[in-house]
Amino acid sequence: MKISIIDDKIVNNVVTAWFTPDIPIHVGPSIFSGLPVFIILLNYNHETYLMKNMEQDINVGSIAFPTEGTKITEEGYLKYIQE
């Protein structure tokens, strides 16, 4: 698994995030949970957020998949969210 680090500035606060794009879920602390990567450690606003444990507690068989709607490709989805 590849782990990367990025430093950036948001509203005069330095943000340092350790993340991996190899886990295909968008997880992170606080306002950073919507980023397109899995955040393992985050330093922001003089606070440190650290993922200590990860458990799979969802039985895939219990998810009700949609029966209506239109199927689209990943390319079509990316185009849709850019509009």
Buried (B, 14 or more C-beta within 10 A) or exposed (E): EEEEEEEEEEEEEEBEBBBBEEEEEEBBBEEBEEBEBBBBBBBBEEEEBEBEEEEEEEEEEEEEEEEEEEEEEEEEEEEEEEE
